[in-house]
Amino acid sequence: MYWAEVNWDLCQGCNPCQARLVCNVRAIVKFDADELAFIDQGRCHGCGKCLPACSFAAIFLRNQKGEVSLYKPGPDLVGGA
């Protein structure tokens, strides 16, 4: 199972956050328009829809072993999502 995490070094705090808009379970949270996004792990199902939506590749998936899957432009996830 995977879940999403935000790399805050890459997150630009976009308004609107495109990744937040595509998340069906509303797991991507921003309390103020100018702050960085974070993932509510209780809601995230690890579907990966948010990865290609983020223009800055600031979201990645991690599995229970700590292995990371990154989105690479194109149709495939890199790292085995």
C-alpha positions as CSV (number, residue, x, y, z in Angstrom):
1,M,0.0,0.0,0.0
2,Y,1.2,3.5,-0.8
3,W,0.4,6.9,0.6
4,A,1.2,10.4,-0.7
5,E,3.6,12.8,1.0
6,V,4.6,16.4,0.1
7,N,8.2,17.4,-0.5
8,W,8.0,20.9,1.1
9,D,11.3,21.9,-0.6
10,L,9.5,21.6,-3.9
11,C,6.0,22.7,-3.0
12,Q,5.3,26.2,-4.2
13,G,2.0,26.7,-2.3
14,C,0.0,27.1,-5.6
15,N,-3.4,28.7,-5.3
16,P,-5.3,26.8,-6.5
17,C,-3.3,23.6,-5.8
18,Q,-4.0,21.4,-8.8
19,A,-3.2,18.2,-6.9
20,R,-5.7,19.2,-4.3
21,L,-8.4,19.7,-7.0
22,V,-7.9,16.1,-8.4
23,C,-7.9,14.3,-5.0
24,N,-11.2,12.5,-4.7
25,V,-10.9,11.9,-1.0
26,R,-9.7,15.5,-0.1
27,A,-6.6,14.2,1.5
28,I,-4.5,17.3,0.3
29,V,-5.0,20.1,2.8
30,K,-4.2,23.8,2.8
31,F,-5.7,25.9,5.6
32,D,-4.6,29.2,4.1
33,A,-4.2,30.0,0.4
34,D,-0.6,31.0,0.7
35,E,0.6,28.1,2.8
36,L,2.2,24.8,1.6
37,A,0.0,21.7,1.1
38,F,0.1,18.6,3.3
39,I,-1.4,15.2,3.1
40,D,-4.0,14.0,5.6
41,Q,-2.7,10.4,6.0
42,G,-6.0,9.3,7.4
43,R,-7.7,10.1,4.1
44,C,-5.1,9.3,1.6
45,H,-5.6,6.0,-0.3
46,G,-2.4,6.1,-2.3
47,C,-4.1,6.2,-5.7
48,G,-1.4,8.5,-7.1
49,K,-3.8,10.9,-9.0
50,C,-2.2,13.8,-7.3
51,L,1.3,13.1,-8.6
52,P,0.9,14.2,-12.3
53,A,-1.4,17.1,-11.2
54,C,1.4,18.8,-9.3
55,S,3.3,21.0,-11.7
56,F,6.4,21.0,-9.4
57,A,6.6,17.2,-8.8
58,A,6.3,18.0,-5.0
59,I,4.2,14.9,-4.2
60,F,5.5,11.4,-4.0
61,L,4.2,8.0,-2.9
62,R,5.8,6.0,-0.1
63,N,5.0,2.4,0.8
64,Q,5.2,0.6,4.2
65,K,8.8,-0.4,3.6
66,G,9.7,3.3,3.1
67,E,10.3,2.8,-0.6
68,V,9.5,5.9,-2.7
69,S,7.7,6.2,-6.0
70,L,8.1,9.4,-7.9
71,Y,6.1,10.7,-10.8
72,K,8.1,11.3,-14.0
73,P,6.4,13.1,-16.9
74,G,4.8,10.6,-19.1
75,P,2.4,7.7,-18.5
76,D,4.4,5.7,-15.9
77,L,5.2,6.0,-12.3
78,V,8.9,5.4,-11.6
79,G,9.7,3.1,-8.7
80,G,6.8,0.6,-8.8
81,A,3.6,2.3,-7.8
